[in-house]
Amino acid sequence: MIYYTIYTSIPTGDSSKEVIDQITDESIAWNSKHGITGILLCLEKRYFQFLEGEEKDVTEVFEMIRKDPRHTDISIRIKGFAKDRVFSEW
């Protein structure tokens, strides 16, 4: 079973392409080492992220995200288990 967490948050500052690229680069480096896949969207001053992988790894990365000063008002929308990954190539 694959564990997933979907959350939203609000950027605390600039959400320019450069900031999103920095977040993406950091995420790829960490997530690829821990088997986490998903997607990050930034729309109208709000982040939406879907994370999936082993429960301990998704929980660990989510705790890192909660402490990241680049966003606030983090709200888990749904979490649980699924049979397969949604974003297996991401």
N, C-alpha and C positions, 0 to 999 in steps of 0.2 A: 504494500500500500504506500502511496505517496501522500505526504502531508503538505498542506498548502495554507497560506495566509494571504488574504487580500486586505489591504489597508489604503487609507487616504491620508494626506497631510497637506499642509500649506507651506510653501517656501518662505523662509524668513528674510530673504534678500533677493538678489538678482537670480532669475531663472532663465538666463540667457543660454544660447546654444553652448557657449564655453563651459558654463556651470554644469549643464546636463551632460556634456561630453566628459567632464571630469568625474562626475558621479558614475557614469556608465563605465569608464575605464577602471575605476576602483572596484566597481561591482563585478565586472568580468574577471578581474584578477582574483578576487576572493571567492566568488561563486563557482568558478570553474574548478578550483581546488577542492571544493566541498560538495560538488554534485548538485548545486542549486541552479534551477532554471526559472524563467519567468519573464515578465515584461514590466517596464517602467514607462508611464505616460505622464506628460506634463501638459495639462490643458487648463486654460483660463485661471492661472495662479493656483492650481491644485495638482498635487501629485497623486497618482493612482498606481499602486504596484501589486502585482501578483507574484508570489514567491512559492516555489515548490521543490521538494526534496525530502531527505530524511528529517524526521521531526526535530531531532536535536540540532541539526545544522540550520534549519529554517528558524528555529527558536533563537539560536545564537546570533544569526545575522539580523534578525528582527530587533534583538536587544541592542545591537550596535547601531541600527537605524534609529531607534528611539533616542539614543544619546547624541545623534548627529545634529549639530547646531544649525545646519542648513535648512531645517524645516521644523515645524511645530504643529500643534493640534493633530497629532497622530491618532487615528481612530481605526481600529480593526473592524472591518465590515463583515468578514466571515472567515472562518478557519475550519479545517477538518481534514478528512482523508478521502482520497480518490483512488480508483483502480489504476489509472494511467496518468501520465503527465499531459498537460495541455500544451506546454511550450517546450517540448523535448529538444528542439533545435536552438533555443534561445538561451 
